[in-house]
Amino acid sequence: MSGYDPATGRRPDRAAFIIAALLAGMGALLIWQGHAIPEKGGYAGIGSGDAPVFIGICLWLLAMGHVWKGLRHGGVGVPRQQPVPVLFITGGLAMQLILLHPLGFSIASGILFVCTAGAFGKRNFAISLPVGIVFALAVYGVFDKLLKLNLPAGLPENLIFGG
């Protein structure tokens, strides 16, 4: 039996069922491991094992939603996948990881911003790079000065924030 519904002309969406199975499996693993953590809930009764259990239940709910979508909506109108934007963002992440310590947070994150903007169709790199660096400097300032969390500093960070 193929699952074809002659009334609607649709088949169940197999991809939704695969995703649902993966979500349910990860949810079951989190619930199982959450219950394996010793309870030290204190007066509130909430322990360290409750967060994985909660996330596991949420993953089960997402899995049920995917099953519902797979049965209800079928595989109609699935868009063709575009690999180039994914490669742009993946390449940007790789470059950020490689350039983070030699160039600093703001320049490496500015390059990631350029690649992500390029993936979304904004390929004017002369505008995207300075905008990305300014945003990254703002994030660096928040993390370094307000939150007192150190990010790798490069030349712009040393000039503006003193390292």
Chimera marker file (.cmm) of the C-alpha trace (Angstrom):
<marker_set name="trace">
<marker id="1" x="0.000" y="0.000" z="0.000" r="1" g="1" b="0" radius="0.5"/>
<marker id="2" x="1.531" y="3.315" z="-1.060" r="1" g="1" b="0" radius="0.5"/>
<marker id="3" x="-0.523" y="5.625" z="1.147" r="1" g="1" b="0" radius="0.5"/>
<marker id="4" x="-1.876" y="7.445" z="-1.884" r="1" g="1" b="0" radius="0.5"/>
<marker id="5" x="-5.179" y="9.198" z="-1.181" r="1" g="1" b="0" radius="0.5"/>
<marker id="6" x="-7.260" y="9.362" z="-4.387" r="1" g="1" b="0" radius="0.5"/>
<marker id="7" x="-9.592" y="11.955" z="-2.851" r="1" g="1" b="0" radius="0.5"/>
<marker id="8" x="-6.830" y="14.528" z="-2.395" r="1" g="1" b="0" radius="0.5"/>
<marker id="9" x="-4.260" y="13.260" z="-4.881" r="1" g="1" b="0" radius="0.5"/>
<marker id="10" x="-1.532" y="13.357" z="-2.237" r="1" g="1" b="0" radius="0.5"/>
<marker id="11" x="0.775" y="10.918" z="-0.535" r="1" g="1" b="0" radius="0.5"/>
<marker id="12" x="2.016" y="11.243" z="3.032" r="1" g="1" b="0" radius="0.5"/>
<marker id="13" x="5.225" y="13.240" z="3.294" r="1" g="1" b="0" radius="0.5"/>
<marker id="14" x="8.019" y="10.739" z="4.014" r="1" g="1" b="0" radius="0.5"/>
<marker id="15" x="10.524" y="13.447" z="4.957" r="1" g="1" b="0" radius="0.5"/>
<marker id="16" x="8.196" y="14.680" z="7.713" r="1" g="1" b="0" radius="0.5"/>
<marker id="17" x="7.998" y="11.137" z="9.099" r="1" g="1" b="0" radius="0.5"/>
<marker id="18" x="11.789" y="10.742" z="9.066" r="1" g="1" b="0" radius="0.5"/>
<marker id="19" x="12.221" y="14.060" z="10.870" r="1" g="1" b="0" radius="0.5"/>
<marker id="20" x="9.496" y="13.050" z="13.339" r="1" g="1" b="0" radius="0.5"/>
<marker id="21" x="11.288" y="9.775" z="14.068" r="1" g="1" b="0" radius="0.5"/>
<marker id="22" x="14.596" y="11.590" z="14.652" r="1" g="1" b="0" radius="0.5"/>
<marker id="23" x="12.941" y="14.158" z="16.929" r="1" g="1" b="0" radius="0.5"/>
<marker id="24" x="11.138" y="11.441" z="18.894" r="1" g="1" b="0" radius="0.5"/>
<marker id="25" x="14.380" y="9.470" z="19.251" r="1" g="1" b="0" radius="0.5"/>
<marker id="26" x="16.305" y="12.494" z="20.512" r="1" g="1" b="0" radius="0.5"/>
<marker id="27" x="13.428" y="13.335" z="22.850" r="1" g="1" b="0" radius="0.5"/>
<marker id="28" x="13.372" y="9.787" z="24.234" r="1" g="1" b="0" radius="0.5"/>
<marker id="29" x="17.138" y="9.921" z="24.782" r="1" g="1" b="0" radius="0.5"/>
<marker id="30" x="16.865" y="13.233" z="26.653" r="1" g="1" b="0" radius="0.5"/>
<marker id="31" x="13.996" y="11.981" z="28.816" r="1" g="1" b="0" radius="0.5"/>
<marker id="32" x="15.873" y="8.762" z="29.619" r="1" g="1" b="0" radius="0.5"/>
<marker id="33" x="19.092" y="10.605" z="30.479" r="1" g="1" b="0" radius="0.5"/>
<marker id="34" x="17.199" y="13.291" z="32.391" r="1" g="1" b="0" radius="0.5"/>
<marker id="35" x="15.698" y="10.645" z="34.643" r="1" g="1" b="0" radius="0.5"/>
<marker id="36" x="19.171" y="9.120" z="35.145" r="1" g="1" b="0" radius="0.5"/>
<marker id="37" x="20.473" y="12.355" z="36.740" r="1" g="1" b="0" radius="0.5"/>
<marker id="38" x="20.165" y="12.244" z="40.543" r="1" g="1" b="0" radius="0.5"/>
<marker id="39" x="17.448" y="14.562" z="41.831" r="1" g="1" b="0" radius="0.5"/>
<marker id="40" x="18.560" y="17.412" z="44.067" r="1" g="1" b="0" radius="0.5"/>
<marker id="41" x="15.558" y="19.637" z="43.640" r="1" g="1" b="0" radius="0.5"/>
<marker id="42" x="15.693" y="21.377" z="46.955" r="1" g="1" b="0" radius="0.5"/>
<marker id="43" x="12.604" y="23.143" z="48.220" r="1" g="1" b="0" radius="0.5"/>
<marker id="44" x="11.237" y="23.864" z="44.727" r="1" g="1" b="0" radius="0.5"/>
<marker id="45" x="11.389" y="20.242" z="43.631" r="1" g="1" b="0" radius="0.5"/>
<marker id="46" x="13.099" y="21.126" z="40.356" r="1" g="1" b="0" radius="0.5"/>
<marker id="47" x="16.401" y="19.378" z="39.825" r="1" g="1" b="0" radius="0.5"/>
<marker id="48" x="19.084" y="19.304" z="37.182" r="1" g="1" b="0" radius="0.5"/>
<marker id="49" x="17.433" y="16.369" z="35.423" r="1" g="1" b="0" radius="0.5"/>
<marker id="50" x="14.218" y="18.266" z="34.813" r="1" g="1" b="0" radius="0.5"/>
<marker id="51" x="15.585" y="20.474" z="32.008" r="1" g="1" b="0" radius="0.5"/>
<marker id="52" x="16.498" y="17.545" z="29.710" r="1" g="1" b="0" radius="0.5"/>
<marker id="53" x="13.135" y="15.932" z="30.445" r="1" g="1" b="0" radius="0.5"/>
<marker id="54" x="11.320" y="19.159" z="29.551" r="1" g="1" b="0" radius="0.5"/>
<marker id="55" x="13.292" y="19.520" z="26.304" r="1" g="1" b="0" radius="0.5"/>
<marker id="56" x="12.646" y="15.846" z="25.500" r="1" g="1" b="0" radius="0.5"/>
<marker id="57" x="8.900" y="16.354" z="25.944" r="1" g="1" b="0" radius="0.5"/>
<marker id="58" x="9.064" y="19.410" z="23.684" r="1" g="1" b="0" radius="0.5"/>
<marker id="59" x="10.868" y="17.330" z="21.057" r="1" g="1" b="0" radius="0.5"/>
<marker id="60" x="8.104" y="14.721" z="21.280" r="1" g="1" b="0" radius="0.5"/>
<marker id="61" x="5.525" y="17.446" z="20.718" r="1" g="1" b="0" radius="0.5"/>
<marker id="62" x="7.479" y="18.628" z="17.672" r="1" g="1" b="0" radius="0.5"/>
<marker id="63" x="7.607" y="15.031" z="16.426" r="1" g="1" b="0" radius="0.5"/>
<marker id="64" x="3.826" y="14.746" z="16.726" r="1" g="1" b="0" radius="0.5"/>
<marker id="65" x="3.463" y="18.003" z="14.809" r="1" g="1" b="0" radius="0.5"/>
<marker id="66" x="5.643" y="16.614" z="12.024" r="1" g="1" b="0" radius="0.5"/>
<marker id="67" x="3.540" y="13.439" z="11.864" r="1" g="1" b="0" radius="0.5"/>
<marker id="68" x="0.409" y="15.590" z="11.648" r="1" g="1" b="0" radius="0.5"/>
<marker id="69" x="1.954" y="17.679" z="8.866" r="1" g="1" b="0" radius="0.5"/>
<marker id="70" x="3.067" y="14.567" z="7.003" r="1" g="1" b="0" radius="0.5"/>
<marker id="71" x="-0.401" y="13.049" z="7.109" r="1" g="1" b="0" radius="0.5"/>
<marker id="72" x="-2.362" y="16.238" z="6.552" r="1" g="1" b="0" radius="0.5"/>
<marker id="73" x="-0.402" y="18.204" z="3.997" r="1" g="1" b="0" radius="0.5"/>
<marker id="74" x="1.527" y="15.525" z="2.143" r="1" g="1" b="0" radius="0.5"/>
<marker id="75" x="4.494" y="16.279" z="-0.068" r="1" g="1" b="0" radius="0.5"/>
<marker id="76" x="2.823" y="18.951" z="-2.167" r="1" g="1" b="0" radius="0.5"/>
<marker id="77" x="4.747" y="22.101" z="-2.980" r="1" g="1" b="0" radius="0.5"/>
<marker id="78" x="8.164" y="21.126" z="-1.648" r="1" g="1" b="0" radius="0.5"/>
<marker id="79" x="10.595" y="23.756" z="-2.964" r="1" g="1" b="0" radius="0.5"/>
<marker id="80" x="13.765" y="22.823" z="-4.815" r="1" g="1" b="0" radius="0.5"/>
<marker id="81" x="16.769" y="22.966" z="-2.514" r="1" g="1" b="0" radius="0.5"/>
<marker id="82" x="19.407" y="25.655" z="-3.096" r="1" g="1" b="0" radius="0.5"/>
<marker id="83" x="22.897" y="24.430" z="-2.112" r="1" g="1" b="0" radius="0.5"/>
<marker id="84" x="24.755" y="27.700" z="-2.855" r="1" g="1" b="0" radius="0.5"/>
<marker id="85" x="23.340" y="29.691" z="0.120" r="1" g="1" b="0" radius="0.5"/>
<marker id="86" x="24.116" y="26.806" z="2.468" r="1" g="1" b="0" radius="0.5"/>
<marker id="87" x="27.678" y="26.705" z="1.137" r="1" g="1" b="0" radius="0.5"/>
<marker id="88" x="28.003" y="30.485" z="1.600" r="1" g="1" b="0" radius="0.5"/>
<marker id="89" x="26.980" y="30.271" z="5.275" r="1" g="1" b="0" radius="0.5"/>
<marker id="90" x="29.028" y="27.124" z="5.943" r="1" g="1" b="0" radius="0.5"/>
<marker id="91" x="32.068" y="28.733" z="4.339" r="1" g="1" b="0" radius="0.5"/>
<marker id="92" x="31.518" y="31.872" z="6.420" r="1" g="1" b="0" radius="0.5"/>
<marker id="93" x="31.383" y="29.825" z="9.622" r="1" g="1" b="0" radius="0.5"/>
<marker id="94" x="34.566" y="27.979" z="8.646" r="1" g="1" b="0" radius="0.5"/>
<marker id="95" x="36.344" y="31.251" z="7.883" r="1" g="1" b="0" radius="0.5"/>
<marker id="96" x="35.193" y="32.714" z="11.193" r="1" g="1" b="0" radius="0.5"/>
<marker id="97" x="36.599" y="29.742" z="13.076" r="1" g="1" b="0" radius="0.5"/>
<marker id="98" x="39.902" y="29.961" z="11.221" r="1" g="1" b="0" radius="0.5"/>
<marker id="99" x="40.259" y="33.755" z="11.457" r="1" g="1" b="0" radius="0.5"/>
<marker id="100" x="38.885" y="34.296" z="14.967" r="1" g="1" b="0" radius="0.5"/>
<marker id="101" x="42.194" y="34.244" z="16.831" r="1" g="1" b="0" radius="0.5"/>
<marker id="102" x="44.496" y="35.758" z="14.186" r="1" g="1" b="0" radius="0.5"/>
<marker id="103" x="42.218" y="38.689" z="13.250" r="1" g="1" b="0" radius="0.5"/>
<marker id="104" x="39.922" y="39.028" z="16.259" r="1" g="1" b="0" radius="0.5"/>
<marker id="105" x="36.210" y="38.720" z="16.828" r="1" g="1" b="0" radius="0.5"/>
<marker id="106" x="34.938" y="41.713" z="14.891" r="1" g="1" b="0" radius="0.5"/>
<marker id="107" x="36.742" y="41.072" z="11.600" r="1" g="1" b="0" radius="0.5"/>
<marker id="108" x="36.036" y="37.320" z="11.661" r="1" g="1" b="0" radius="0.5"/>
<marker id="109" x="32.377" y="37.948" z="12.488" r="1" g="1" b="0" radius="0.5"/>
<marker id="110" x="32.207" y="40.673" z="9.830" r="1" g="1" b="0" radius="0.5"/>
<marker id="111" x="33.323" y="38.105" z="7.253" r="1" g="1" b="0" radius="0.5"/>
<marker id="112" x="30.641" y="35.708" z="8.518" r="1" g="1" b="0" radius="0.5"/>
<marker id="113" x="28.111" y="38.559" z="8.154" r="1" g="1" b="0" radius="0.5"/>
<marker id="114" x="29.245" y="39.126" z="4.547" r="1" g="1" b="0" radius="0.5"/>
<marker id="115" x="28.850" y="35.425" z="3.724" r="1" g="1" b="0" radius="0.5"/>
<marker id="116" x="25.427" y="35.229" z="5.364" r="1" g="1" b="0" radius="0.5"/>
<marker id="117" x="24.248" y="38.385" z="3.580" r="1" g="1" b="0" radius="0.5"/>
<marker id="118" x="25.555" y="36.892" z="0.333" r="1" g="1" b="0" radius="0.5"/>
<marker id="119" x="23.568" y="33.728" z="0.986" r="1" g="1" b="0" radius="0.5"/>
<marker id="120" x="20.425" y="35.843" z="1.280" r="1" g="1" b="0" radius="0.5"/>
<marker id="121" x="21.166" y="37.635" z="-1.980" r="1" g="1" b="0" radius="0.5"/>
<marker id="122" x="22.924" y="40.807" z="-0.788" r="1" g="1" b="0" radius="0.5"/>
<marker id="123" x="26.210" y="40.534" z="-2.641" r="1" g="1" b="0" radius="0.5"/>
<marker id="124" x="27.452" y="44.119" z="-2.178" r="1" g="1" b="0" radius="0.5"/>
<marker id="125" x="30.457" y="43.185" z="-0.068" r="1" g="1" b="0" radius="0.5"/>
<marker id="126" x="31.759" y="46.769" z="0.136" r="1" g="1" b="0" radius="0.5"/>
<marker id="127" x="28.725" y="47.664" z="2.254" r="1" g="1" b="0" radius="0.5"/>
<marker id="128" x="28.195" y="44.337" z="4.037" r="1" g="1" b="0" radius="0.5"/>
<marker id="129" x="31.708" y="44.073" z="5.483" r="1" g="1" b="0" radius="0.5"/>
<marker id="130" x="31.764" y="47.423" z="7.330" r="1" g="1" b="0" radius="0.5"/>
<marker id="131" x="28.200" y="46.895" z="8.573" r="1" g="1" b="0" radius="0.5"/>
<marker id="132" x="29.124" y="43.418" z="9.814" r="1" g="1" b="0" radius="0.5"/>
<marker id="133" x="32.241" y="44.693" z="11.562" r="1" g="1" b="0" radius="0.5"/>
<marker id="134" x="30.275" y="47.494" z="13.273" r="1" g="1" b="0" radius="0.5"/>
<marker id="135" x="27.649" y="45.022" z="14.507" r="1" g="1" b="0" radius="0.5"/>
<marker id="136" x="30.388" y="42.662" z="15.696" r="1" g="1" b="0" radius="0.5"/>
<marker id="137" x="32.136" y="45.510" z="17.538" r="1" g="1" b="0" radius="0.5"/>
<marker id="138" x="28.862" y="46.305" z="19.297" r="1" g="1" b="0" radius="0.5"/>
<marker id="139" x="28.505" y="42.646" z="20.320" r="1" g="1" b="0" radius="0.5"/>
<marker id="140" x="32.150" y="42.613" z="21.440" r="1" g="1" b="0" radius="0.5"/>
<marker id="141" x="31.552" y="45.713" z="23.564" r="1" g="1" b="0" radius="0.5"/>
<marker id="142" x="28.533" y="44.153" z="25.252" r="1" g="1" b="0" radius="0.5"/>
<marker id="143" x="30.340" y="40.903" z="25.997" r="1" g="1" b="0" radius="0.5"/>
<marker id="144" x="33.665" y="42.426" z="27.004" r="1" g="1" b="0" radius="0.5"/>
<marker id="145" x="32.611" y="45.537" z="28.930" r="1" g="1" b="0" radius="0.5"/>
<marker id="146" x="29.132" y="44.753" z="30.262" r="1" g="1" b="0" radius="0.5"/>
<marker id="147" x="29.188" y="40.995" z="30.740" r="1" g="1" b="0" radius="0.5"/>
<marker id="148" x="32.939" y="40.737" z="31.411" r="1" g="1" b="0" radius="0.5"/>
<marker id="149" x="33.264" y="37.767" z="29.053" r="1" g="1" b="0" radius="0.5"/>
<marker id="150" x="36.407" y="37.754" z="26.955" r="1" g="1" b="0" radius="0.5"/>
<marker id="151" x="36.221" y="37.311" z="23.195" r="1" g="1" b="0" radius="0.5"/>
<marker id="152" x="39.320" y="37.136" z="20.994" r="1" g="1" b="0" radius="0.5"/>
<marker id="153" x="40.542" y="40.682" z="20.412" r="1" g="1" b="0" radius="0.5"/>
<marker id="154" x="42.068" y="41.920" z="17.188" r="1" g="1" b="0" radius="0.5"/>
<marker id="155" x="43.251" y="45.323" z="16.031" r="1" g="1" b="0" radius="0.5"/>
<marker id="156" x="39.821" y="47.060" z="16.032" r="1" g="1" b="0" radius="0.5"/>
<marker id="157" x="38.985" y="45.768" z="19.503" r="1" g="1" b="0" radius="0.5"/>
<marker id="158" x="42.353" y="46.843" z="20.869" r="1" g="1" b="0" radius="0.5"/>
<marker id="159" x="42.002" y="50.326" z="19.347" r="1" g="1" b="0" radius="0.5"/>
<marker id="160" x="38.430" y="50.911" z="20.529" r="1" g="1" b="0" radius="0.5"/>
<marker id="161" x="38.171" y="48.982" z="23.792" r="1" g="1" b="0" radius="0.5"/>
<marker id="162" x="41.793" y="48.660" z="24.809" r="1" g="1" b="0" radius="0.5"/>
<marker id="163" x="41.955" y="44.898" z="24.446" r="1" g="1" b="0" radius="0.5"/>
<link id1="1" id2="2" r="1" g="1" b="0" radius="0.2"/>
<link id1="2" id2="3" r="1" g="1" b="0" radius="0.2"/>
<link id1="3" id2="4" r="1" g="1" b="0" radius="0.2"/>
<link id1="4" id2="5" r="1" g="1" b="0" radius="0.2"/>
<link id1="5" id2="6" r="1" g="1" b="0" radius="0.2"/>
<link id1="6" id2="7" r="1" g="1" b="0" radius="0.2"/>
<link id1="7" id2="8" r="1" g="1" b="0" radius="0.2"/>
<link id1="8" id2="9" r="1" g="1" b="0" radius="0.2"/>
<link id1="9" id2="10" r="1" g="1" b="0" radius="0.2"/>
<link id1="10" id2="11" r="1" g="1" b="0" radius="0.2"/>
<link id1="11" id2="12" r="1" g="1" b="0" radius="0.2"/>
<link id1="12" id2="13" r="1" g="1" b="0" radius="0.2"/>
<link id1="13" id2="14" r="1" g="1" b="0" radius="0.2"/>
<link id1="14" id2="15" r="1" g="1" b="0" radius="0.2"/>
<link id1="15" id2="16" r="1" g="1" b="0" radius="0.2"/>
<link id1="16" id2="17" r="1" g="1" b="0" radius="0.2"/>
<link id1="17" id2="18" r="1" g="1" b="0" radius="0.2"/>
<link id1="18" id2="19" r="1" g="1" b="0" radius="0.2"/>
<link id1="19" id2="20" r="1" g="1" b="0" radius="0.2"/>
<link id1="20" id2="21" r="1" g="1" b="0" radius="0.2"/>
<link id1="21" id2="22" r="1" g="1" b="0" radius="0.2"/>
<link id1="22" id2="23" r="1" g="1" b="0" radius="0.2"/>
<link id1="23" id2="24" r="1" g="1" b="0" radius="0.2"/>
<link id1="24" id2="25" r="1" g="1" b="0" radius="0.2"/>
<link id1="25" id2="26" r="1" g="1" b="0" radius="0.2"/>
<link id1="26" id2="27" r="1" g="1" b="0" radius="0.2"/>
<link id1="27" id2="28" r="1" g="1" b="0" radius="0.2"/>
<link id1="28" id2="29" r="1" g="1" b="0" radius="0.2"/>
<link id1="29" id2="30" r="1" g="1" b="0" radius="0.2"/>
<link id1="30" id2="31" r="1" g="1" b="0" radius="0.2"/>
<link id1="31" id2="32" r="1" g="1" b="0" radius="0.2"/>
<link id1="32" id2="33" r="1" g="1" b="0" radius="0.2"/>
<link id1="33" id2="34" r="1" g="1" b="0" radius="0.2"/>
<link id1="34" id2="35" r="1" g="1" b="0" radius="0.2"/>
<link id1="35" id2="36" r="1" g="1" b="0" radius="0.2"/>
<link id1="36" id2="37" r="1" g="1" b="0" radius="0.2"/>
<link id1="37" id2="38" r="1" g="1" b="0" radius="0.2"/>
<link id1="38" id2="39" r="1" g="1" b="0" radius="0.2"/>
<link id1="39" id2="40" r="1" g="1" b="0" radius="0.2"/>
<link id1="40" id2="41" r="1" g="1" b="0" radius="0.2"/>
<link id1="41" id2="42" r="1" g="1" b="0" radius="0.2"/>
<link id1="42" id2="43" r="1" g="1" b="0" radius="0.2"/>
<link id1="43" id2="44" r="1" g="1" b="0" radius="0.2"/>
<link id1="44" id2="45" r="1" g="1" b="0" radius="0.2"/>
<link id1="45" id2="46" r="1" g="1" b="0" radius="0.2"/>
<link id1="46" id2="47" r="1" g="1" b="0" radius="0.2"/>
<link id1="47" id2="48" r="1" g="1" b="0" radius="0.2"/>
<link id1="48" id2="49" r="1" g="1" b="0" radius="0.2"/>
<link id1="49" id2="50" r="1" g="1" b="0" radius="0.2"/>
<link id1="50" id2="51" r="1" g="1" b="0" radius="0.2"/>
<link id1="51" id2="52" r="1" g="1" b="0" radius="0.2"/>
<link id1="52" id2="53" r="1" g="1" b="0" radius="0.2"/>
<link id1="53" id2="54" r="1" g="1" b="0" radius="0.2"/>
<link id1="54" id2="55" r="1" g="1" b="0" radius="0.2"/>
<link id1="55" id2="56" r="1" g="1" b="0" radius="0.2"/>
<link id1="56" id2="57" r="1" g="1" b="0" radius="0.2"/>
<link id1="57" id2="58" r="1" g="1" b="0" radius="0.2"/>
<link id1="58" id2="59" r="1" g="1" b="0" radius="0.2"/>
<link id1="59" id2="60" r="1" g="1" b="0" radius="0.2"/>
<link id1="60" id2="61" r="1" g="1" b="0" radius="0.2"/>
<link id1="61" id2="62" r="1" g="1" b="0" radius="0.2"/>
<link id1="62" id2="63" r="1" g="1" b="0" radius="0.2"/>
<link id1="63" id2="64" r="1" g="1" b="0" radius="0.2"/>
<link id1="64" id2="65" r="1" g="1" b="0" radius="0.2"/>
<link id1="65" id2="66" r="1" g="1" b="0" radius="0.2"/>
<link id1="66" id2="67" r="1" g="1" b="0" radius="0.2"/>
<link id1="67" id2="68" r="1" g="1" b="0" radius="0.2"/>
<link id1="68" id2="69" r="1" g="1" b="0" radius="0.2"/>
<link id1="69" id2="70" r="1" g="1" b="0" radius="0.2"/>
<link id1="70" id2="71" r="1" g="1" b="0" radius="0.2"/>
<link id1="71" id2="72" r="1" g="1" b="0" radius="0.2"/>
<link id1="72" id2="73" r="1" g="1" b="0" radius="0.2"/>
<link id1="73" id2="74" r="1" g="1" b="0" radius="0.2"/>
<link id1="74" id2="75" r="1" g="1" b="0" radius="0.2"/>
<link id1="75" id2="76" r="1" g="1" b="0" radius="0.2"/>
<link id1="76" id2="77" r="1" g="1" b="0" radius="0.2"/>
<link id1="77" id2="78" r="1" g="1" b="0" radius="0.2"/>
<link id1="78" id2="79" r="1" g="1" b="0" radius="0.2"/>
<link id1="79" id2="80" r="1" g="1" b="0" radius="0.2"/>
<link id1="80" id2="81" r="1" g="1" b="0" radius="0.2"/>
<link id1="81" id2="82" r="1" g="1" b="0" radius="0.2"/>
<link id1="82" id2="83" r="1" g="1" b="0" radius="0.2"/>
<link id1="83" id2="84" r="1" g="1" b="0" radius="0.2"/>
<link id1="84" id2="85" r="1" g="1" b="0" radius="0.2"/>
<link id1="85" id2="86" r="1" g="1" b="0" radius="0.2"/>
<link id1="86" id2="87" r="1" g="1" b="0" radius="0.2"/>
<link id1="87" id2="88" r="1" g="1" b="0" radius="0.2"/>
<link id1="88" id2="89" r="1" g="1" b="0" radius="0.2"/>
<link id1="89" id2="90" r="1" g="1" b="0" radius="0.2"/>
<link id1="90" id2="91" r="1" g="1" b="0" radius="0.2"/>
<link id1="91" id2="92" r="1" g="1" b="0" radius="0.2"/>
<link id1="92" id2="93" r="1" g="1" b="0" radius="0.2"/>
<link id1="93" id2="94" r="1" g="1" b="0" radius="0.2"/>
<link id1="94" id2="95" r="1" g="1" b="0" radius="0.2"/>
<link id1="95" id2="96" r="1" g="1" b="0" radius="0.2"/>
<link id1="96" id2="97" r="1" g="1" b="0" radius="0.2"/>
<link id1="97" id2="98" r="1" g="1" b="0" radius="0.2"/>
<link id1="98" id2="99" r="1" g="1" b="0" radius="0.2"/>
<link id1="99" id2="100" r="1" g="1" b="0" radius="0.2"/>
<link id1="100" id2="101" r="1" g="1" b="0" radius="0.2"/>
<link id1="101" id2="102" r="1" g="1" b="0" radius="0.2"/>
<link id1="102" id2="103" r="1" g="1" b="0" radius="0.2"/>
<link id1="103" id2="104" r="1" g="1" b="0" radius="0.2"/>
<link id1="104" id2="105" r="1" g="1" b="0" radius="0.2"/>
<link id1="105" id2="106" r="1" g="1" b="0" radius="0.2"/>
<link id1="106" id2="107" r="1" g="1" b="0" radius="0.2"/>
<link id1="107" id2="108" r="1" g="1" b="0" radius="0.2"/>
<link id1="108" id2="109" r="1" g="1" b="0" radius="0.2"/>
<link id1="109" id2="110" r="1" g="1" b="0" radius="0.2"/>
<link id1="110" id2="111" r="1" g="1" b="0" radius="0.2"/>
<link id1="111" id2="112" r="1" g="1" b="0" radius="0.2"/>
<link id1="112" id2="113" r="1" g="1" b="0" radius="0.2"/>
<link id1="113" id2="114" r="1" g="1" b="0" radius="0.2"/>
<link id1="114" id2="115" r="1" g="1" b="0" radius="0.2"/>
<link id1="115" id2="116" r="1" g="1" b="0" radius="0.2"/>
<link id1="116" id2="117" r="1" g="1" b="0" radius="0.2"/>
<link id1="117" id2="118" r="1" g="1" b="0" radius="0.2"/>
<link id1="118" id2="119" r="1" g="1" b="0" radius="0.2"/>
<link id1="119" id2="120" r="1" g="1" b="0" radius="0.2"/>
<link id1="120" id2="121" r="1" g="1" b="0" radius="0.2"/>
<link id1="121" id2="122" r="1" g="1" b="0" radius="0.2"/>
<link id1="122" id2="123" r="1" g="1" b="0" radius="0.2"/>
<link id1="123" id2="124" r="1" g="1" b="0" radius="0.2"/>
<link id1="124" id2="125" r="1" g="1" b="0" radius="0.2"/>
<link id1="125" id2="126" r="1" g="1" b="0" radius="0.2"/>
<link id1="126" id2="127" r="1" g="1" b="0" radius="0.2"/>
<link id1="127" id2="128" r="1" g="1" b="0" radius="0.2"/>
<link id1="128" id2="129" r="1" g="1" b="0" radius="0.2"/>
<link id1="129" id2="130" r="1" g="1" b="0" radius="0.2"/>
<link id1="130" id2="131" r="1" g="1" b="0" radius="0.2"/>
<link id1="131" id2="132" r="1" g="1" b="0" radius="0.2"/>
<link id1="132" id2="133" r="1" g="1" b="0" radius="0.2"/>
<link id1="133" id2="134" r="1" g="1" b="0" radius="0.2"/>
<link id1="134" id2="135" r="1" g="1" b="0" radius="0.2"/>
<link id1="135" id2="136" r="1" g="1" b="0" radius="0.2"/>
<link id1="136" id2="137" r="1" g="1" b="0" radius="0.2"/>
<link id1="137" id2="138" r="1" g="1" b="0" radius="0.2"/>
<link id1="138" id2="139" r="1" g="1" b="0" radius="0.2"/>
<link id1="139" id2="140" r="1" g="1" b="0" radius="0.2"/>
<link id1="140" id2="141" r="1" g="1" b="0" radius="0.2"/>
<link id1="141" id2="142" r="1" g="1" b="0" radius="0.2"/>
<link id1="142" id2="143" r="1" g="1" b="0" radius="0.2"/>
<link id1="143" id2="144" r="1" g="1" b="0" radius="0.2"/>
<link id1="144" id2="145" r="1" g="1" b="0" radius="0.2"/>
<link id1="145" id2="146" r="1" g="1" b="0" radius="0.2"/>
<link id1="146" id2="147" r="1" g="1" b="0" radius="0.2"/>
<link id1="147" id2="148" r="1" g="1" b="0" radius="0.2"/>
<link id1="148" id2="149" r="1" g="1" b="0" radius="0.2"/>
<link id1="149" id2="150" r="1" g="1" b="0" radius="0.2"/>
<link id1="150" id2="151" r="1" g="1" b="0" radius="0.2"/>
<link id1="151" id2="152" r="1" g="1" b="0" radius="0.2"/>
<link id1="152" id2="153" r="1" g="1" b="0" radius="0.2"/>
<link id1="153" id2="154" r="1" g="1" b="0" radius="0.2"/>
<link id1="154" id2="155" r="1" g="1" b="0" radius="0.2"/>
<link id1="155" id2="156" r="1" g="1" b="0" radius="0.2"/>
<link id1="156" id2="157" r="1" g="1" b="0" radius="0.2"/>
<link id1="157" id2="158" r="1" g="1" b="0" radius="0.2"/>
<link id1="158" id2="159" r="1" g="1" b="0" radius="0.2"/>
<link id1="159" id2="160" r="1" g="1" b="0" radius="0.2"/>
<link id1="160" id2="161" r="1" g="1" b="0" radius="0.2"/>
<link id1="161" id2="162" r="1" g="1" b="0" radius="0.2"/>
<link id1="162" id2="163" r="1" g="1" b="0" radius="0.2"/>
</marker_set>
